[in-house]
Amino acid sequence: MNKWHIEIEREEDGRWIADVSEVPGCMVYGATRAEAIRKAEVLVLRVIADRLDAGESVPFVEDAFLVPA
């Protein structure tokens, strides 16, 4: 299974920004590095859940489940 990549950097004002480029629009801020990473992980999972609920295809998830025929 592939993994999503979290890119993280610190802004001039001290906040941390985390971006997951494989999931468009998945960018969050956090007061700490750990908080920004956690928020990015949560947002990715929410986006995936919303897409699955809408019947959309989600990369990586399609191969995550084994359903017997």
KAPEQUI-V24412 format. One line per field, one symbol per residue. ss: DSSP state (A for helix, B for strand, O for the rest). phi: phi as a letter, one per 30 degrees, with the letter a starting at -180 (. if undefined). psi: psi as a letter, one per 40 degrees, with the letter a starting at -180 (. if undefined). Layout:
ss = ???
phi = ???
psi = ???
This chain:
ss = OOOOOBBBBBOOOOOBBBBBOOOOOOBBBBOOAAAAAAAAAAAAAAAAAAAAAOOOOOOOOOOOOOOOO
phi = .dbdcccbacdddjdccbbcddbeicbbcbdbdddddddddddeddddddddddiddbeidecdcccdd
psi = hiiihhhiihideeiihhhgdegheghiiididddddddddddddddddddddeeihhidddeeihhi.
